[in-house]
Amino acid sequence: MAFAAGQRIGDYEIVAKLGAGGLGVVYEAQHVISQRREALKFLLPEQLGTADMVERFRREIQTLAALNHVNIAALHNAFYHDDHLVMVMELIHGETLRNYRLKNSIPVPRVLDLTIQILNALDYAHRLGVVHRDIKPANVMITGNGAVKLLDFGIAITQQASELTLTGYLVGSLHFMSPEQVSGKRATPQSDIYSVGVTLYELLTGVLPIKGDGNFEIMAGHITQIPTPPHHVTPQVPLAISNAVMRALEKDPGRRFSSAEEFVHALQSVPLSKQETTLALPQTKPDTHSSGPSGGSFKPATPSASGMQSLPLEDVSRKLAVYIGPVAKIVIKKLAAQSDNLDFIYQEAAKQISSEADRAAFLRSRNRH
């Protein structure tokens, strides 16, 4: 479904194509009566025949209709055109946070201001029972006057609606995804807080906290790898800010900030000097996510090949999978790369099991080896 400038769509006249993503395509359009410029979002043609995507698009419209916040891109209306849903959105003039950071040397206070605006939007959404699930720099717009607009609630979930995806199916952007989402568990507000932590880490340091050679290694990294604190990567980052980021990146959701509001308070409590805290431009594009060892992560020692071969890894993976699903194989492989001590692997793997009783049962199975 492609439209040309000047083409009429309902009460709107197409002005120009603004862009396209994995789910939809967006055009700038002008209402023929009010003359107001707005953004029209359509499902991509290849998604129209997918019932799941059509339902997700409808839910995005309904979710946005319930949200009214200065830092969330506003829904103005929705209508059908040739039996296809059209979303009418606030037209935002600006650029994504990803591109903004790439082109600008930003003082730490400005980085925190942008992050706090994101958190304010999330705090509002969370209070209404909405979890975004896909926070990343590409889904944040910076307007001409410096305001944040949070975009793309296409995979958001609400307390009232069931998830469209099956248990164990990943939705979201892998580099910014929380450990529980990687494990196929239901996302919570703390999942969004983790994603904000990844985003803030990248804004402060120019690198991602978790990288890897391929998706499996990235997934395992979110579950098992402790990132290097930001102030060790970029000395200009104040220790208190670095500590706040690391708390947001805790593997256990219960150890993160209890709310986006608490995260905001932690960032606002740090005194800063604009003259001493300007960050350099990132050496590489923050959102390209090239493969290779992470400059922002501790790299564990690799055990000997003979040690790994003697470990009953498949058996351990099979036992762990009973409690956390298919991602168990990734977890065990990552732990085995850190140590060939079976007790260590069992103890660390058990931390991925949320139930204390299940965790104990898994550890008891260690006695068979």
Buried (B, 14 or more C-beta within 10 A) or exposed (E): EEBEEEEEBBBBBBBEBBEEBEBBBBBBBBBEEEEEBBBBBBBBEEBBEEEEBBEBBBBBBBBBEEBEBEBBBBBBBBBEBEEBBBBBBBBBEBBBBBBBBBEEEBBBBBBBBBBBBBBBBBBBBBEEBBBBBBBBBBBBBBEEEEBBBBBBBBBBBBEEEEBBBEEEEBBBBBBBBBBBBBBBBEBBBBBBBBBBBBBBBBBBBBBBBBBBEEBBBBBBBBBBBBBBBBBEBBEBBBEBBBBBBBBBBBBEBEEBBEBBBBBBEBBEEBEBEEEEBEBEEBEEEBBEBEEEEBBBBEEBEEBEEEBBEEBBBEEBBEBBBEBBBEBBBBBBBBBBBBBBBBEEBBEBBBEBBBEEEBBEBBBEBBEEE
